[in-house]
Amino acid sequence: MRKTISAAAAGLAVLAASLAVPGAASASDGAATKTLHLRKGLTLKIPSSWRVDADRADWLRVITGSCPTEGTDTYGFRDSGCHSFWILGPKAIEVGHELFRAYTPDGPFYPATDVGPCPVEKKLYLGRTTLAERGLRQVGPGHKADYRDWAGTCRTLTSGTVKARFNQREWYLPTSRILVVDQWDHPQLAAILKKATWS
């Protein structure tokens, strides 16, 4: 009887632990997914292989692949080479433009006062960005984000020669105060956001 009670208690502890993480694994369209619960009731289904860094609530990072800066002093929004995207809240949005001014969709999210490193190539630095696409994009039922796609260049610091390019896609939900920033053009992300749910 004691063994049965101990086994049942252990089973409940495992279940509770799985509910405490950002979602338990499930199957959807044949691929393993997990549920990511965010502010204002926004919920995403993301691949179970993606890791969620939720150490700072308003700077939540979803790591989708290789991230050589993880665990180093250079890990953060202005790092290079970390395959990921950001789900930002009010505190990040308040400092989201150059000189740490409040973010608006009229320019790319860039919380800095100087020239930052290229997100896709650490030996290069950010160059010009131009607006490639804008419009409204669905983020779950009843919610449309102000969408921007910024085409960015990466240059050498000495000659200013363009050596790499990237796109920074942004989905901004001003009422919910949520901003999704993707510098890696993740092919699954737009569909994940479109299929989001709200509670």
C-alpha positions in Angstrom: 0.0 0.0 0.0 2.8 2.4 0.9 4.6 1.6 -2.4 1.4 2.3 -4.3 0.9 5.7 -2.5 4.6 6.6 -3.1 4.3 5.7 -6.8 1.1 7.8 -7.2 2.7 10.7 -5.4 5.8 10.5 -7.7 3.5 10.4 -10.7 1.7 13.5 -9.5 5.0 15.3 -9.0 6.1 14.6 -12.5 2.7 15.8 -13.9 3.0 19.0 -11.8 6.5 19.6 -13.1 5.5 19.2 -16.7 2.7 21.8 -16.2 5.1 24.3 -14.7 7.4 24.5 -17.7 6.3 26.5 -20.7 4.0 23.8 -22.0 3.9 20.1 -22.2 4.8 18.2 -25.3 2.0 17.2 -27.6 1.6 16.0 -31.2 0.3 18.4 -33.9 0.5 17.8 -37.6 2.9 14.9 -36.9 5.5 17.1 -35.1 6.1 17.3 -31.4 5.1 20.7 -30.0 4.8 22.4 -26.7 2.6 25.2 -25.5 4.0 28.6 -24.7 1.7 30.8 -22.5 2.4 34.5 -22.8 1.1 37.7 -21.4 -2.5 38.9 -22.0 -3.6 35.2 -22.6 -1.6 34.8 -25.8 -0.7 31.1 -26.3 1.6 29.7 -29.0 2.3 26.1 -30.1 6.0 25.8 -30.8 8.2 22.9 -31.8 9.3 21.0 -28.7 13.0 21.3 -29.8 12.9 25.1 -29.3 14.1 26.3 -25.9 12.4 29.2 -24.0 14.6 31.6 -22.1 12.1 33.4 -19.8 14.5 34.8 -17.3 13.2 38.3 -18.0 9.5 38.4 -18.6 9.5 41.4 -21.0 12.5 40.0 -22.9 11.4 36.4 -23.5 13.7 34.6 -26.0 12.8 31.5 -28.0 16.0 29.8 -29.1 15.3 27.8 -32.2 18.8 26.3 -33.0 22.4 27.0 -32.5 23.2 29.8 -30.0 26.9 30.2 -29.4 26.4 33.2 -27.2 24.2 31.4 -24.7 25.8 31.5 -21.2 28.4 34.1 -22.3 28.7 37.9 -21.5 27.6 38.8 -25.0 24.2 36.9 -24.8 21.3 39.3 -25.3 19.4 41.3 -27.9 22.6 42.6 -29.4 24.4 39.3 -29.8 25.4 37.6 -33.0 24.7 34.0 -34.2 22.0 33.0 -31.8 19.2 31.5 -33.9 16.1 32.8 -32.0 13.3 35.3 -31.9 12.0 37.6 -29.2 8.6 38.1 -27.6 8.9 41.5 -25.9 6.6 43.1 -23.3 6.0 46.7 -22.1 9.4 47.3 -20.5 11.3 46.3 -23.7 8.9 48.3 -25.9 9.5 51.4 -23.8 13.2 51.4 -24.8 12.9 49.9 -28.2 14.2 52.6 -30.5 17.7 54.2 -30.9 18.7 56.2 -27.8 16.3 54.0 -25.8 13.2 55.9 -26.9 9.8 54.1 -26.9 9.2 51.7 -29.8 6.8 52.6 -32.7 6.5 50.6 -35.9 8.0 53.6 -37.9 11.5 52.1 -37.4 13.0 48.7 -36.5 13.3 47.6 -32.9 16.8 48.7 -32.0 17.5 49.5 -28.3 20.9 51.0 -28.5 23.0 54.2 -28.7 25.7 52.9 -31.0 26.3 50.7 -34.0 25.5 47.1 -33.0 26.9 43.8 -34.2 25.4 42.0 -37.2 22.9 39.4 -35.9 23.9 36.8 -38.5 27.7 37.4 -38.7 29.7 38.4 -35.6 32.6 40.0 -37.5 30.3 42.5 -39.1 28.3 45.5 -37.9 24.8 46.7 -38.7 24.4 49.0 -41.7 21.3 50.5 -43.2 17.8 49.1 -42.9 15.0 49.8 -45.3 11.3 48.9 -45.1 10.7 45.9 -47.3 7.0 45.1 -46.4 4.3 46.4 -44.1 0.7 45.5 -43.3 -1.6 43.8 -40.9 -1.0 40.1 -39.9 -3.3 37.8 -38.0 -2.1 36.7 -34.5 -4.8 34.3 -33.5 -8.5 35.0 -33.8 -9.6 38.6 -33.4 -6.1 40.1 -33.2 -4.1 41.8 -36.0 -0.6 42.9 -35.5 1.1 45.9 -37.2 3.6 44.0 -39.3 6.9 45.2 -40.6 9.7 43.5 -42.5 13.0 45.5 -42.3 15.7 44.6 -44.8 19.1 45.0 -43.1 22.6 45.1 -44.2 25.8 44.1 -42.4 29.1 45.9 -43.1 32.7 45.8 -42.3 33.6 48.5 -39.7 36.6 49.8 -41.6 35.5 50.1 -45.3 31.7 49.9 -44.8 31.4 47.2 -47.5 28.2 45.2 -47.3 29.1 41.6 -46.6 25.8 40.1 -45.4 22.1 40.8 -45.3 19.2 39.8 -43.0 15.5 40.6 -42.5 14.1 41.7 -39.2 10.4 40.9 -39.1 8.2 42.5 -36.4 4.7 41.8 -35.2 3.4 44.6 -32.9 0.2 44.3 -30.9 -0.1 47.8 -29.4 -3.2 47.1 -27.2 -1.7 43.9 -25.7 1.7 45.6 -25.6 3.4 42.6 -27.2 6.1 42.8 -29.9 7.6 39.8 -31.7 11.0 40.4 -33.3 12.6 37.8 -35.6 16.0 38.5 -37.2 16.4 35.0 -38.6 13.4 34.8 -40.9 12.1 31.6 -39.3 9.8 30.0 -41.9 7.4 28.5 -39.3 6.9 31.7 -37.2 4.2 33.4 -39.3 2.0 30.3 -39.3 2.6 29.8 -35.5 1.5 33.3 -34.8 -1.5 33.1 -37.1 -2.7 29.9 -35.3 -2.2 31.5 -31.8 -5.0 31.4 -29.3 -6.1 33.9 -26.7 -7.8 33.4 -23.4 
